[in-house]
């Protein structure tokens, strides 16, 4: 997980998980619509996943 990806996850969470699959993008987008903090947390968790 690079510094650019972390910064992107903080600024615009759905864009940071674009290469993780459609399901991840939708989940992070919906959580971001509910609130910025849940979207950021979900994006960081997905990016931190080693698989």
mmJSON file of the N, C-alpha and C atoms, coordinates in Angstrom:
{"data_MODEL":{"atom_site":{
"group_PDB":["ATOM","ATOM","ATOM","ATOM","ATOM","ATOM","ATOM","ATOM","ATOM","ATOM","ATOM","ATOM","ATOM","ATOM","ATOM","ATOM","ATOM","ATOM","ATOM","ATOM","ATOM","ATOM","ATOM","ATOM","ATOM","ATOM","ATOM","ATOM","ATOM","ATOM","ATOM","ATOM","ATOM","ATOM","ATOM","ATOM","ATOM","ATOM","ATOM","ATOM","ATOM","ATOM","ATOM","ATOM","ATOM","ATOM","ATOM","ATOM","ATOM","ATOM","ATOM","ATOM","ATOM","ATOM","ATOM","ATOM","ATOM","ATOM","ATOM","ATOM","ATOM","ATOM","ATOM","ATOM","ATOM","ATOM","ATOM","ATOM","ATOM","ATOM","ATOM","ATOM","ATOM","ATOM","ATOM","ATOM","ATOM","ATOM","ATOM","ATOM","ATOM","ATOM","ATOM","ATOM","ATOM","ATOM","ATOM","ATOM","ATOM","ATOM","ATOM","ATOM","ATOM","ATOM","ATOM","ATOM","ATOM","ATOM","ATOM","ATOM","ATOM","ATOM","ATOM","ATOM","ATOM","ATOM","ATOM","ATOM","ATOM","ATOM","ATOM","ATOM","ATOM","ATOM","ATOM","ATOM","ATOM","ATOM","ATOM","ATOM","ATOM","ATOM","ATOM","ATOM","ATOM","ATOM","ATOM","ATOM","ATOM","ATOM","ATOM","ATOM","ATOM","ATOM","ATOM","ATOM","ATOM","ATOM","ATOM","ATOM","ATOM","ATOM","ATOM","ATOM","ATOM","ATOM","ATOM","ATOM","ATOM","ATOM","ATOM","ATOM","ATOM"],
"id":[1,2,3,4,5,6,7,8,9,10,11,12,13,14,15,16,17,18,19,20,21,22,23,24,25,26,27,28,29,30,31,32,33,34,35,36,37,38,39,40,41,42,43,44,45,46,47,48,49,50,51,52,53,54,55,56,57,58,59,60,61,62,63,64,65,66,67,68,69,70,71,72,73,74,75,76,77,78,79,80,81,82,83,84,85,86,87,88,89,90,91,92,93,94,95,96,97,98,99,100,101,102,103,104,105,106,107,108,109,110,111,112,113,114,115,116,117,118,119,120,121,122,123,124,125,126,127,128,129,130,131,132,133,134,135,136,137,138,139,140,141,142,143,144,145,146,147,148,149,150,151,152,153],
"type_symbol":["N","C","C","N","C","C","N","C","C","N","C","C","N","C","C","N","C","C","N","C","C","N","C","C","N","C","C","N","C","C","N","C","C","N","C","C","N","C","C","N","C","C","N","C","C","N","C","C","N","C","C","N","C","C","N","C","C","N","C","C","N","C","C","N","C","C","N","C","C","N","C","C","N","C","C","N","C","C","N","C","C","N","C","C","N","C","C","N","C","C","N","C","C","N","C","C","N","C","C","N","C","C","N","C","C","N","C","C","N","C","C","N","C","C","N","C","C","N","C","C","N","C","C","N","C","C","N","C","C","N","C","C","N","C","C","N","C","C","N","C","C","N","C","C","N","C","C","N","C","C","N","C","C"],
"label_atom_id":["N","CA","C","N","CA","C","N","CA","C","N","CA","C","N","CA","C","N","CA","C","N","CA","C","N","CA","C","N","CA","C","N","CA","C","N","CA","C","N","CA","C","N","CA","C","N","CA","C","N","CA","C","N","CA","C","N","CA","C","N","CA","C","N","CA","C","N","CA","C","N","CA","C","N","CA","C","N","CA","C","N","CA","C","N","CA","C","N","CA","C","N","CA","C","N","CA","C","N","CA","C","N","CA","C","N","CA","C","N","CA","C","N","CA","C","N","CA","C","N","CA","C","N","CA","C","N","CA","C","N","CA","C","N","CA","C","N","CA","C","N","CA","C","N","CA","C","N","CA","C","N","CA","C","N","CA","C","N","CA","C","N","CA","C","N","CA","C","N","CA","C","N","CA","C","N","CA","C"],
"label_alt_id":[null,null,null,null,null,null,null,null,null,null,null,null,null,null,null,null,null,null,null,null,null,null,null,null,null,null,null,null,null,null,null,null,null,null,null,null,null,null,null,null,null,null,null,null,null,null,null,null,null,null,null,null,null,null,null,null,null,null,null,null,null,null,null,null,null,null,null,null,null,null,null,null,null,null,null,null,null,null,null,null,null,null,null,null,null,null,null,null,null,null,null,null,null,null,null,null,null,null,null,null,null,null,null,null,null,null,null,null,null,null,null,null,null,null,null,null,null,null,null,null,null,null,null,null,null,null,null,null,null,null,null,null,null,null,null,null,null,null,null,null,null,null,null,null,null,null,null,null,null,null,null,null,null],
"label_comp_id":["UNK","UNK","UNK","UNK","UNK","UNK","UNK","UNK","UNK","UNK","UNK","UNK","UNK","UNK","UNK","UNK","UNK","UNK","UNK","UNK","UNK","UNK","UNK","UNK","UNK","UNK","UNK","UNK","UNK","UNK","UNK","UNK","UNK","UNK","UNK","UNK","UNK","UNK","UNK","UNK","UNK","UNK","UNK","UNK","UNK","UNK","UNK","UNK","UNK","UNK","UNK","UNK","UNK","UNK","UNK","UNK","UNK","UNK","UNK","UNK","UNK","UNK","UNK","UNK","UNK","UNK","UNK","UNK","UNK","UNK","UNK","UNK","UNK","UNK","UNK","UNK","UNK","UNK","UNK","UNK","UNK","UNK","UNK","UNK","UNK","UNK","UNK","UNK","UNK","UNK","UNK","UNK","UNK","UNK","UNK","UNK","UNK","UNK","UNK","UNK","UNK","UNK","UNK","UNK","UNK","UNK","UNK","UNK","UNK","UNK","UNK","UNK","UNK","UNK","UNK","UNK","UNK","UNK","UNK","UNK","UNK","UNK","UNK","UNK","UNK","UNK","UNK","UNK","UNK","UNK","UNK","UNK","UNK","UNK","UNK","UNK","UNK","UNK","UNK","UNK","UNK","UNK","UNK","UNK","UNK","UNK","UNK","UNK","UNK","UNK","UNK","UNK","UNK"],
"label_asym_id":["A","A","A","A","A","A","A","A","A","A","A","A","A","A","A","A","A","A","A","A","A","A","A","A","A","A","A","A","A","A","A","A","A","A","A","A","A","A","A","A","A","A","A","A","A","A","A","A","A","A","A","A","A","A","A","A","A","A","A","A","A","A","A","A","A","A","A","A","A","A","A","A","A","A","A","A","A","A","A","A","A","A","A","A","A","A","A","A","A","A","A","A","A","A","A","A","A","A","A","A","A","A","A","A","A","A","A","A","A","A","A","A","A","A","A","A","A","A","A","A","A","A","A","A","A","A","A","A","A","A","A","A","A","A","A","A","A","A","A","A","A","A","A","A","A","A","A","A","A","A","A","A","A"],
"label_entity_id":["1","1","1","1","1","1","1","1","1","1","1","1","1","1","1","1","1","1","1","1","1","1","1","1","1","1","1","1","1","1","1","1","1","1","1","1","1","1","1","1","1","1","1","1","1","1","1","1","1","1","1","1","1","1","1","1","1","1","1","1","1","1","1","1","1","1","1","1","1","1","1","1","1","1","1","1","1","1","1","1","1","1","1","1","1","1","1","1","1","1","1","1","1","1","1","1","1","1","1","1","1","1","1","1","1","1","1","1","1","1","1","1","1","1","1","1","1","1","1","1","1","1","1","1","1","1","1","1","1","1","1","1","1","1","1","1","1","1","1","1","1","1","1","1","1","1","1","1","1","1","1","1","1"],
"label_seq_id":[1,1,1,2,2,2,3,3,3,4,4,4,5,5,5,6,6,6,7,7,7,8,8,8,9,9,9,10,10,10,11,11,11,12,12,12,13,13,13,14,14,14,15,15,15,16,16,16,17,17,17,18,18,18,19,19,19,20,20,20,21,21,21,22,22,22,23,23,23,24,24,24,25,25,25,26,26,26,27,27,27,28,28,28,29,29,29,30,30,30,31,31,31,32,32,32,33,33,33,34,34,34,35,35,35,36,36,36,37,37,37,38,38,38,39,39,39,40,40,40,41,41,41,42,42,42,43,43,43,44,44,44,45,45,45,46,46,46,47,47,47,48,48,48,49,49,49,50,50,50,51,51,51],
"pdbx_PDB_ins_code":[null,null,null,null,null,null,null,null,null,null,null,null,null,null,null,null,null,null,null,null,null,null,null,null,null,null,null,null,null,null,null,null,null,null,null,null,null,null,null,null,null,null,null,null,null,null,null,null,null,null,null,null,null,null,null,null,null,null,null,null,null,null,null,null,null,null,null,null,null,null,null,null,null,null,null,null,null,null,null,null,null,null,null,null,null,null,null,null,null,null,null,null,null,null,null,null,null,null,null,null,null,null,null,null,null,null,null,null,null,null,null,null,null,null,null,null,null,null,null,null,null,null,null,null,null,null,null,null,null,null,null,null,null,null,null,null,null,null,null,null,null,null,null,null,null,null,null,null,null,null,null,null,null],
"Cartn_x":[0.861,0.0,0.905,0.862,1.722,1.125,1.966,1.521,0.462,0.603,-0.384,-1.747,-1.767,-3.045,-3.707,-2.924,-3.479,-4.053,-3.33,-3.804,-5.079,-5.11,-6.294,-7.471,-7.195,-8.248,-8.835,-8.023,-8.51,-9.305,-8.836,-9.501,-10.74,-10.632,-11.76,-11.711,-12.329,-12.204,-12.565,-13.657,-13.984,-12.919,-12.258,-11.232,-9.997,-9.743,-8.546,-8.687,-9.906,-10.105,-10.571,-10.283,-10.787,-10.251,-9.064,-8.499,-8.793,-9.606,-9.921,-11.186,-11.903,-13.112,-14.347,-15.379,-16.618,-17.324,-17.311,-17.975,-17.354,-16.045,-15.357,-15.677,-15.728,-16.033,-17.439,-18.383,-19.777,-19.918,-19.276,-19.358,-18.758,-17.58,-16.928,-17.726,-18.291,-19.09,-20.333,-21.015,-22.214,-21.868,-20.768,-20.356,-19.926,-19.333,-18.952,-20.185,-21.237,-22.478,-23.11,-22.955,-23.492,-22.697,-21.442,-20.569,-19.15,-18.387,-17.018,-16.139,-16.263,-15.406,-15.606,-16.833,-16.983,-16.392,-16.488,-15.9,-14.389,-13.782,-12.324,-11.865,-12.556,-12.181,-12.301,-13.388,-13.568,-12.493,-12.161,-11.125,-9.776,-9.439,-8.154,-8.108,-9.232,-9.272,-9.1,-9.773,-9.663,-8.255,-7.657,-6.29,-5.28,-5.547,-4.61,-4.714,-5.751,-5.936,-4.841,-4.07,-2.942,-3.331,-4.556,-4.914,-5.353],
"Cartn_y":[-1.168,0.0,1.227,1.967,3.134,4.384,5.381,6.655,7.312,7.171,7.758,7.116,5.791,5.082,5.489,5.671,6.089,7.497,8.386,9.751,9.77,8.942,8.836,8.25,7.29,6.709,7.74,8.66,9.694,10.756,11.128,12.186,11.703,10.573,10.03,8.509,7.915,6.478,5.55,5.777,4.816,4.738,5.843,5.849,5.053,4.955,4.242,2.725,2.206,0.759,0.335,1.137,0.877,-0.432,-0.865,-2.095,-3.319,-3.169,-4.275,-5.027,-4.534,-5.212,-4.352,-4.729,-3.953,-3.947,-5.073,-5.158,-4.22,-4.139,-3.246,-1.789,-1.458,-0.076,0.294,-0.594,-0.315,-0.182,-1.086,-1.036,0.258,0.606,1.826,3.058,3.039,4.173,4.36,3.267,3.369,3.834,3.324,3.771,5.234,5.677,7.078,7.965,7.476,8.244,8.363,7.321,7.362,8.312,8.427,9.305,9.144,10.208,10.178,9.213,9.203,8.369,6.87,6.358,4.927,4.549,5.437,5.17,5.099,5.997,6.001,4.744,4.376,3.181,1.935,1.819,0.657,0.608,1.749,1.78,1.37,1.851,1.49,0.013,-0.537,-1.96,-2.786,-2.409,-3.164,-3.053,-1.874,-1.713,-2.447,-2.598,-3.271,-4.793,-5.312,-6.743,-7.307,-8.297,-8.771,-9.557,-10.044,-10.854,-10.052],
"Cartn_z":[0.0,0.0,0.0,-1.084,-1.222,-0.616,-0.479,0.094,-0.783,-2.101,-3.01,-2.821,-2.649,-2.467,-1.153,-0.102,1.188,1.074,0.424,0.243,-0.602,-1.635,-2.475,-1.687,-0.8,0.028,0.995,1.429,2.338,1.577,0.393,-0.358,-1.104,-1.804,-2.557,-2.497,-1.484,-1.231,-2.393,-3.144,-4.211,-5.308,-5.576,-6.617,-6.203,-4.922,-4.467,-4.581,-4.625,-4.712,-6.102,-7.103,-8.454,-9.028,-8.635,-9.185,-8.319,-7.291,-6.397,-6.793,-7.772,-8.227,-8.071,-8.793,-8.827,-7.466,-6.775,-5.471,-4.454,-4.454,-3.514,-3.805,-5.078,-5.456,-4.998,-5.208,-4.834,-3.322,-2.578,-1.116,-0.587,-1.072,-0.603,-1.027,-2.222,-2.683,-1.807,-1.506,-0.662,0.746,1.279,2.615,2.604,1.51,1.403,1.312,0.651,0.605,1.993,2.807,4.178,5.056,4.781,5.545,5.065,5.148,4.634,5.423,6.733,7.583,7.323,7.237,6.93,5.574,4.596,3.285,3.339,4.099,4.241,4.971,6.029,6.787,5.917,5.166,4.296,3.217,2.632,1.599,2.166,3.35,3.957,4.327,4.778,5.105,3.838,2.766,1.513,0.95,1.026,0.523,1.38,2.644,3.552,3.468,2.822,2.671,1.754,2.204,1.392,0.141,0.049,-1.126,-2.317],
"occupancy":[1.0,1.0,1.0,1.0,1.0,1.0,1.0,1.0,1.0,1.0,1.0,1.0,1.0,1.0,1.0,1.0,1.0,1.0,1.0,1.0,1.0,1.0,1.0,1.0,1.0,1.0,1.0,1.0,1.0,1.0,1.0,1.0,1.0,1.0,1.0,1.0,1.0,1.0,1.0,1.0,1.0,1.0,1.0,1.0,1.0,1.0,1.0,1.0,1.0,1.0,1.0,1.0,1.0,1.0,1.0,1.0,1.0,1.0,1.0,1.0,1.0,1.0,1.0,1.0,1.0,1.0,1.0,1.0,1.0,1.0,1.0,1.0,1.0,1.0,1.0,1.0,1.0,1.0,1.0,1.0,1.0,1.0,1.0,1.0,1.0,1.0,1.0,1.0,1.0,1.0,1.0,1.0,1.0,1.0,1.0,1.0,1.0,1.0,1.0,1.0,1.0,1.0,1.0,1.0,1.0,1.0,1.0,1.0,1.0,1.0,1.0,1.0,1.0,1.0,1.0,1.0,1.0,1.0,1.0,1.0,1.0,1.0,1.0,1.0,1.0,1.0,1.0,1.0,1.0,1.0,1.0,1.0,1.0,1.0,1.0,1.0,1.0,1.0,1.0,1.0,1.0,1.0,1.0,1.0,1.0,1.0,1.0,1.0,1.0,1.0,1.0,1.0,1.0],
"B_iso_or_equiv":[0.0,0.0,0.0,0.0,0.0,0.0,0.0,0.0,0.0,0.0,0.0,0.0,0.0,0.0,0.0,0.0,0.0,0.0,0.0,0.0,0.0,0.0,0.0,0.0,0.0,0.0,0.0,0.0,0.0,0.0,0.0,0.0,0.0,0.0,0.0,0.0,0.0,0.0,0.0,0.0,0.0,0.0,0.0,0.0,0.0,0.0,0.0,0.0,0.0,0.0,0.0,0.0,0.0,0.0,0.0,0.0,0.0,0.0,0.0,0.0,0.0,0.0,0.0,0.0,0.0,0.0,0.0,0.0,0.0,0.0,0.0,0.0,0.0,0.0,0.0,0.0,0.0,0.0,0.0,0.0,0.0,0.0,0.0,0.0,0.0,0.0,0.0,0.0,0.0,0.0,0.0,0.0,0.0,0.0,0.0,0.0,0.0,0.0,0.0,0.0,0.0,0.0,0.0,0.0,0.0,0.0,0.0,0.0,0.0,0.0,0.0,0.0,0.0,0.0,0.0,0.0,0.0,0.0,0.0,0.0,0.0,0.0,0.0,0.0,0.0,0.0,0.0,0.0,0.0,0.0,0.0,0.0,0.0,0.0,0.0,0.0,0.0,0.0,0.0,0.0,0.0,0.0,0.0,0.0,0.0,0.0,0.0,0.0,0.0,0.0,0.0,0.0,0.0],
"pdbx_formal_charge":[null,null,null,null,null,null,null,null,null,null,null,null,null,null,null,null,null,null,null,null,null,null,null,null,null,null,null,null,null,null,null,null,null,null,null,null,null,null,null,null,null,null,null,null,null,null,null,null,null,null,null,null,null,null,null,null,null,null,null,null,null,null,null,null,null,null,null,null,null,null,null,null,null,null,null,null,null,null,null,null,null,null,null,null,null,null,null,null,null,null,null,null,null,null,null,null,null,null,null,null,null,null,null,null,null,null,null,null,null,null,null,null,null,null,null,null,null,null,null,null,null,null,null,null,null,null,null,null,null,null,null,null,null,null,null,null,null,null,null,null,null,null,null,null,null,null,null,null,null,null,null,null,null],
"auth_seq_id":[1,1,1,2,2,2,3,3,3,4,4,4,5,5,5,6,6,6,7,7,7,8,8,8,9,9,9,10,10,10,11,11,11,12,12,12,13,13,13,14,14,14,15,15,15,16,16,16,17,17,17,18,18,18,19,19,19,20,20,20,21,21,21,22,22,22,23,23,23,24,24,24,25,25,25,26,26,26,27,27,27,28,28,28,29,29,29,30,30,30,31,31,31,32,32,32,33,33,33,34,34,34,35,35,35,36,36,36,37,37,37,38,38,38,39,39,39,40,40,40,41,41,41,42,42,42,43,43,43,44,44,44,45,45,45,46,46,46,47,47,47,48,48,48,49,49,49,50,50,50,51,51,51],
"auth_comp_id":["UNK","UNK","UNK","UNK","UNK","UNK","UNK","UNK","UNK","UNK","UNK","UNK","UNK","UNK","UNK","UNK","UNK","UNK","UNK","UNK","UNK","UNK","UNK","UNK","UNK","UNK","UNK","UNK","UNK","UNK","UNK","UNK","UNK","UNK","UNK","UNK","UNK","UNK","UNK","UNK","UNK","UNK","UNK","UNK","UNK","UNK","UNK","UNK","UNK","UNK","UNK","UNK","UNK","UNK","UNK","UNK","UNK","UNK","UNK","UNK","UNK","UNK","UNK","UNK","UNK","UNK","UNK","UNK","UNK","UNK","UNK","UNK","UNK","UNK","UNK","UNK","UNK","UNK","UNK","UNK","UNK","UNK","UNK","UNK","UNK","UNK","UNK","UNK","UNK","UNK","UNK","UNK","UNK","UNK","UNK","UNK","UNK","UNK","UNK","UNK","UNK","UNK","UNK","UNK","UNK","UNK","UNK","UNK","UNK","UNK","UNK","UNK","UNK","UNK","UNK","UNK","UNK","UNK","UNK","UNK","UNK","UNK","UNK","UNK","UNK","UNK","UNK","UNK","UNK","UNK","UNK","UNK","UNK","UNK","UNK","UNK","UNK","UNK","UNK","UNK","UNK","UNK","UNK","UNK","UNK","UNK","UNK","UNK","UNK","UNK","UNK","UNK","UNK"],
"auth_asym_id":["A","A","A","A","A","A","A","A","A","A","A","A","A","A","A","A","A","A","A","A","A","A","A","A","A","A","A","A","A","A","A","A","A","A","A","A","A","A","A","A","A","A","A","A","A","A","A","A","A","A","A","A","A","A","A","A","A","A","A","A","A","A","A","A","A","A","A","A","A","A","A","A","A","A","A","A","A","A","A","A","A","A","A","A","A","A","A","A","A","A","A","A","A","A","A","A","A","A","A","A","A","A","A","A","A","A","A","A","A","A","A","A","A","A","A","A","A","A","A","A","A","A","A","A","A","A","A","A","A","A","A","A","A","A","A","A","A","A","A","A","A","A","A","A","A","A","A","A","A","A","A","A","A"],
"auth_atom_id":["N","CA","C","N","CA","C","N","CA","C","N","CA","C","N","CA","C","N","CA","C","N","CA","C","N","CA","C","N","CA","C","N","CA","C","N","CA","C","N","CA","C","N","CA","C","N","CA","C","N","CA","C","N","CA","C","N","CA","C","N","CA","C","N","CA","C","N","CA","C","N","CA","C","N","CA","C","N","CA","C","N","CA","C","N","CA","C","N","CA","C","N","CA","C","N","CA","C","N","CA","C","N","CA","C","N","CA","C","N","CA","C","N","CA","C","N","CA","C","N","CA","C","N","CA","C","N","CA","C","N","CA","C","N","CA","C","N","CA","C","N","CA","C","N","CA","C","N","CA","C","N","CA","C","N","CA","C","N","CA","C","N","CA","C","N","CA","C","N","CA","C","N","CA","C","N","CA","C"],
"pdbx_PDB_model_num":[1,1,1,1,1,1,1,1,1,1,1,1,1,1,1,1,1,1,1,1,1,1,1,1,1,1,1,1,1,1,1,1,1,1,1,1,1,1,1,1,1,1,1,1,1,1,1,1,1,1,1,1,1,1,1,1,1,1,1,1,1,1,1,1,1,1,1,1,1,1,1,1,1,1,1,1,1,1,1,1,1,1,1,1,1,1,1,1,1,1,1,1,1,1,1,1,1,1,1,1,1,1,1,1,1,1,1,1,1,1,1,1,1,1,1,1,1,1,1,1,1,1,1,1,1,1,1,1,1,1,1,1,1,1,1,1,1,1,1,1,1,1,1,1,1,1,1,1,1,1,1,1,1]
}}}
